[in-house]
Structures are given as C-alpha cells and as structure tokens.
Amino acid sequence: MDGRMLVRLGAVVLAAVTITAAAVEMARKEDGPAPRQTGTLEPAGDTLREGQRRCQRLGESAARDADCLRVWAETRDRFLGRTSPPRSAEGR
C-alpha cells in the first residue's frame, strides 16, 4: 500500500467515525430533569398592562382607538424612562 492510499483510507475511516458519532449523539434521549414551568411575573393591578392586553385583543382596530393610543404613549414613555407631562383638564 502506498502513502496516498493510506491517507485516503484514513480520511474515509475518520469521516465514517465522525458521522456515526453525530448520529449516535442526535439519537440519544435526554434523561435529565424536565424544564420547570415558569409563570409570567405581572404586577397585580397594573392598569397599563391591562390596557395593553385590551388593545392587543382589539387587533387592527386598536390603531384607531384613542385609549389604545394613550396606552401606547404611556408604554413608550415608561420604556424610555421619560416622565409623562401632567394631564390638563382642557386637553381631554
């Protein structure tokens, strides 16, 4: 056997071993503990969150709803860390 043939044979054997190892690893079942189910952490009585949920249920019509526009503005301000300007009675 010459050197080139030996190198080719080694490459084929290495490829076969690699493919077999990958197939065995993919077929192996995990017997570890099942992942814990975690609930969402929502503060009780968060009116902004309730407004967001209501707007989510409205779907596309929420874009024309004045309350949803207000809720989205408050959400954006809260996310950006801005304080909302005080509401005036005449602006309503």
JOQUI-V645531 format. One record per backbone hydrogen bond with DSSP energy under -0.5 kcal/mol. NH is the residue of the N-H (numbers start at 0). CO is the residue of the C=O. E is the energy in kcal/mol with one decimal. If there is no record, write none. Layout:
nh co e
NH CO E
NH CO E
//
This chain:
nh co e
5 1 -1.7
6 2 -2.1
7 3 -2.3
8 4 -2.4
9 5 -2.2
10 6 -2.3
11 7 -2.3
12 8 -2.3
13 9 -2.5
14 10 -2.4
15 11 -2.3
16 12 -2.5
17 13 -2.4
18 14 -2.5
19 15 -2.3
20 16 -2.5
21 17 -2.2
22 18 -2.3
23 19 -2.4
24 20 -2.3
25 21 -2.2
26 22 -1.7
27 23 -1.1
30 28 -0.5
37 35 -0.6
41 39 -0.9
45 42 -1.1
46 44 -1.1
49 45 -2.1
50 46 -2.2
51 47 -2.2
52 48 -2.4
53 49 -2.2
54 50 -2.4
55 51 -2.2
56 52 -2.0
57 53 -1.4
58 54 -1.1
60 57 -1.0
61 58 -1.4
62 59 -1.5
63 60 -1.3
64 61 -1.1
65 63 -0.5
68 64 -2.0
69 65 -1.9
70 66 -2.5
71 67 -2.8
72 68 -1.9
73 69 -2.4
74 70 -2.5
75 71 -2.5
76 72 -2.4
77 73 -2.5
78 74 -2.5
79 75 -2.4
80 76 -0.8
81 76 -2.2
90 87 -0.6
91 88 -0.8
//
